[in-house]
Amino acid sequence: GAGVSQSPSNKVTEKGKDVELRCDPISGHTALYWYRQSLGQGLEFLIYFQGNSAPDKSGLPSDRFSAERTGESVSTLTIQRTQQEDSAVYLCASGAGAFQPQHFGDGTRLSIL
Amino acid sequence: TQLLEQSPQFLSIQEGENLTVYCNSSSVFSSLQWYRQEPGEGPVLLVTVVTGGEVKKLKRLTFQFGDARKDSSLHITAAQPGDTGLYLCAGVRTGNQFYFGTGTSLTVIP
């Protein structure tokens, strides 16, 4: 399809393991965002990419979280040494440019045992 | 502290009733968006408002941006079960910073 694609859709892992979440934005969208959402709650901003650079990393909760984007396309969010409080739905969104509305993927539901 | 506070946080109403959801801030935004999210899916954009005092209508949904561009409201007329979902407002400030509201979970009972 032409929408934002995230993988995996679900991930269950043990505490202490590293996880990598992937986001394929809509082709041509220069802006890419990562958010975290706890059950039924609002969105917690994590990081924003414009092209391949990340002008705003202010939302990353700790140094265990990192993200990169290559080719102005795919982005990966990596969480090292996962903790139980990392359990949440991780949402990715892309936009056509600055100030443009965001198109969201369906998220990755991460569960840390 | 959230930059955008939504109220109410939870709302359960009967089919056919009217409702209003509020999105408030002490900050000024260049534009404001409303999204609806259904379980297991990502939020979907409903509308963008950019001018203070602007009113937009989308079928039974009416969106208003405050004159000072600090707040917004969403009014639904004759709610239907298909309106059930999590409603999120999001304000845009300079630097392409999006701030999402705390969310309003709406349940419309048939």
HADDOCK unambig.tbl for C-alpha pairs under 7 A between the chains (distance, minus, plus):
assign (segid A and resid 41 and name CA) (segid B and resid 102 and name CA) 6.69 0.50 0.50
assign (segid A and resid 41 and name CA) (segid B and resid 103 and name CA) 6.34 0.50 0.50
assign (segid A and resid 42 and name CA) (segid B and resid 100 and name CA) 6.89 0.50 0.50
assign (segid A and resid 42 and name CA) (segid B and resid 101 and name CA) 6.32 0.50 0.50
assign (segid A and resid 42 and name CA) (segid B and resid 102 and name CA) 4.65 0.50 0.50
assign (segid A and resid 42 and name CA) (segid B and resid 103 and name CA) 5.04 0.50 0.50
assign (segid A and resid 43 and name CA) (segid B and resid 100 and name CA) 6.07 0.50 0.50
assign (segid A and resid 91 and name CA) (segid B and resid 42 and name CA) 6.98 0.50 0.50
assign (segid A and resid 98 and name CA) (segid B and resid 96 and name CA) 5.48 0.50 0.50
assign (segid A and resid 99 and name CA) (segid B and resid 92 and name CA) 6.71 0.50 0.50
assign (segid A and resid 99 and name CA) (segid B and resid 96 and name CA) 5.34 0.50 0.50
assign (segid A and resid 103 and name CA) (segid B and resid 44 and name CA) 6.90 0.50 0.50
assign (segid A and resid 104 and name CA) (segid B and resid 42 and name CA) 5.24 0.50 0.50
assign (segid A and resid 104 and name CA) (segid B and resid 43 and name CA) 6.07 0.50 0.50
assign (segid A and resid 104 and name CA) (segid B and resid 44 and name CA) 6.91 0.50 0.50
assign (segid A and resid 105 and name CA) (segid B and resid 42 and name CA) 5.40 0.50 0.50
assign (segid A and resid 106 and name CA) (segid B and resid 40 and name CA) 6.60 0.50 0.50
assign (segid A and resid 106 and name CA) (segid B and resid 41 and name CA) 4.37 0.50 0.50
assign (segid A and resid 106 and name CA) (segid B and resid 42 and name CA) 4.35 0.50 0.50
assign (segid A and resid 107 and name CA) (segid B and resid 41 and name CA) 6.97 0.50 0.50
assign (segid A and resid 107 and name CA) (segid B and resid 42 and name CA) 6.37 0.50 0.50
